[in-house]
Amino acid sequence: ELINSVIDKFSTSVTDESLTDAIIAWAYERLPPVKQLWDTWVVTTSFDSSTGTNPFTITADSTSGLEVTVGGSFDINFDFTQVTTVADLKLLATYFTNAITSTLDDEGNLPSGASIELTTICGVDLATATDPVECSSTSSAIEYTSTMYLAHDADAEAITTSVSDALSNPTTIQGVTSAVIAEASAGVSVPLIQVTTSGSLSVTNFDTTSFTADETAEAFTFFEDAILETLVSQGLVSPGSSVVVTSISSGSIQYNLITHVDASVDTTSATSEIQTALSSSSTMTAISTSVITAASTSSSTTLSTATESLAVSSSAVGTPIESDVFKVTTSGEFSVPSLDLSTLTTSAEIIEASKYFEDAITEQLESAGLLPAGSTVTITGIVDGVVEYEIALYASTTSASETTVSRIGNLFSGSASSTVLRAISSSVESA
């Protein structure tokens, strides 16, 4: 704030000519006077400011401001019996570090640039641990240090206290535990190729001119589901693939098909097979029928009427674009007390409910920025009021996928979990 205030004052002195007046006054009053400046002036439009470094803020490489290190510990309900090697211990430390950092960050309790370092787990010093690791049966404590770089006038005591208080809060600790379990249960990162292929469908007897924004969005999902289900049923893409409609009009549907394949797959040949399939009359009829059927159940009569005679007449796909990604699968479960899931007795009812939950979870993850393109949510079971799910994540690096897994664990079990679960329940109920 101080720096911004100085810059603002200096800018004003240039534009209102007070800087010119000050220079001339100084030139007259100085002994001896500086005659060369008596007729000078500052061009009022010449002021420019570029972003600089605040000299009152410390970083790991600077020497100004405050560097504060706080240490502490917290007890955690966790089974350490399987930790028998230094490698296990350090991997667990990484999981806890990621979980603590993301949890505190999500709660707004971790200053920008701060770091968390674990020093002791279950009575074992990480710096001196040797194989075989023997976790103390009487210690469930995690000891840590946090290094923060603060502005020179920051209230260091209040900031460090907020970190300590957060890590003494049972809700925060539960969020950390759940995030660790989620990350530990995640599968090994698998390198894959993400293939993004643009495509278009030409359609007839489909008038979208009177669609509202909500009706257009609903039409998007009809075509996304129809295209994907048709390609999956023909074995041309895996169930984990996705279709994203990018635009829709009376005569054309534009979309992106996102698939993930092993590096050995010939993507050009695979794309050619998809184009051949999408151009066949049977496939175009299948897509048309799927959209018409879905629209017939819509609460919008405009949609159902607009699609009742719809027909896909042609198809085209573009050149596939490849990028390297890593796939990580994580699983979890949550209970939904507000919904009576015991009434789901038939396979059809469970499948339908699973689709509602998949859509609701997807919506929550997307709104939180935790579902990268092409990632999928699958309900693996609904048993005794508990919803079991599996999430396949695709990210550009292994660290990005691990961070996302940790944040998902926080979302479903951290301080905001009750809000998230209520939102999921509400979405399913309204569906």
Disulfide bonds with the S-S distance in Angstrom:
Cys122-Cys135 2.06
